[in-house]
Amino acid sequence: MTLHGGPGATHEYLECFEDFLPQLGVEFYYYDQLGSHYSDQPTDSSLWKLPRFVEEVEDVRRELGLDGFYLYGHSWGGMLAIEYALAHGDRLKGLIVSDMTASCLSFYSPRAPARR
């Protein structure tokens, strides 16, 4: 399953996977997260919480009947993938994180050590 960047982006830039993954026998699913173009656009700000995004990924996984699957997350999707793995790692066969940082605190916190 793929988790796109954003938030608010779509899966479309990941469609290049169609050029090579099917030929390798890899079945994959695009998931457009809450607030993306192809998903619901709620105005209730209480829904914009990380645990809600994690549980939506779990709901999609359950509906697709995936167990022991690979989760690919790009940018913001990578942060979401890490949080999903922490909450539901027993469902995963593997985690692929691309082009993201695992912690912004080290870059922006006044308590972070100075960078040289």
Secondary structure, 3 states (H helix, E strand, C coil): CEECCCCCCCHHHHHHHHHCCHHHCCCCCEECCCCCCCCCCCCCHHHCCHHHHHHHHHHHHHHHCCCCEEEEEECHHHHHHHHHHHHHHHHEEEEEEECCCCCCHHHHCCCCCCCC
